[in-house]
Amino acid sequence: KAEQLYEENFINFIHPEDYDWVVELWNNLYQGEIFEDIEYRIIKKCGTVRWSMFSWKIINDENDEPIGVFGKQQDITSRVEKEKILASRAQKADSASSSKSDYLANMSHEIRTPLSSIIGFADLLEHFPDMEEEKKNQYIKNIQFSSKHLAKLVNEILDFSKVEAGLMDFEHVELDLPELISSVIDVMDARATE
């Protein structure tokens, strides 16, 4: 009977989350099954959790009656912990790669706006050379703003590489928010008019 195999009470050391399925495997030994390289956790008497790899086989006497179990056990805690570290690093690398792709895709979209603005205002200046001086100056101002914005976006892309290399420096810059909003409206208004 299976109870005969519990004399050493090893099941008392099985981690609660692994207990049910390990005991089920243990009971199935009597069906003639051989279990090799089964990995589960045990809790030592001191309370630490260790990963173990077991292989079991029932031992029968000359009458084919079970008289014991032959087993081998190996502490694989170090290997499991290394595998977890590698898996965590791989996940972080995948996440970083995904973030980088998202960032570059977003930047690609962001670059189109000032480019379109520069092209649009330049076209207007070319096709309407006799326009009012005030309007012409406004268009030139919009081109200058969009050019600076484009240069800033390119710098941000370059800064992204610095962040990856751990070389990024942060700086505090004063910002005139009303002027910025007004400039953005001028640029987007021209884009919307197109």
Buried (B, 14 or more C-beta within 10 A) or exposed (E): EEEEBEEEEBEEBBBEEBBEEBBEBBEEBEEEEEBEEBEBBBBEEEEEEBBBBBBBBBEEEEEEEBEEBEBEEEEBBEEBEEEEEEEEEEEEEEEEEEEEEEBEEEBEEBBEBBBBBBEBBBEBBEEEEEEEEEEBEBBEEBBEBBBEBBEEBEEEBEBBEEEEEEEEEEEEEEEEEEEEEEBEEBBEEBBEEE
